Amino acid sequence: MSATLSRRRIETWATLTAGEHAEIDKQSWSLRCAASDLVTEAVGLDVSALEKLGSAAGLLRGAAGAQRAMAEAATIHSAISFAAGAIDLAAALARGDFGEAAMLVERFGGGE
């Protein structure tokens, strides 16, 4: 997702304000850090944690849906909004709040 957001930034470089550039840079770094933290946290997750979330497949569908939505976002503001949602999902997973994580996965289209 970070790479998608960065690509969107490059594609719209000339039309972005300094504030928008700064926000995209911040969101991109937050996504990279969240991904790194989740890899570390995933080692400690057990199968029952995934069952609380719904399923690993649901989580993957949610991540794929968010990635697709960000790539297809009509505006850079929409892409930033999706990035913020992904960061929220990462935070919910990291703190073990599987109820919130499931709700966010559903929002991204992973609960189909």
Secondary structure as GFF3:
##gff-version 3
##sequence-region A 1 112
A	DSSP	alpha_helix	2	11	.	.	.	ID=ss1
A	DSSP	three_ten_helix	13	15	.	.	.	ID=ss2
A	DSSP	alpha_helix	18	42	.	.	.	ID=ss3
A	DSSP	alpha_helix	47	53	.	.	.	ID=ss4
A	DSSP	alpha_helix	56	72	.	.	.	ID=ss5
A	DSSP	alpha_helix	76	94	.	.	.	ID=ss6
A	DSSP	alpha_helix	98	107	.	.	.	ID=ss7
###
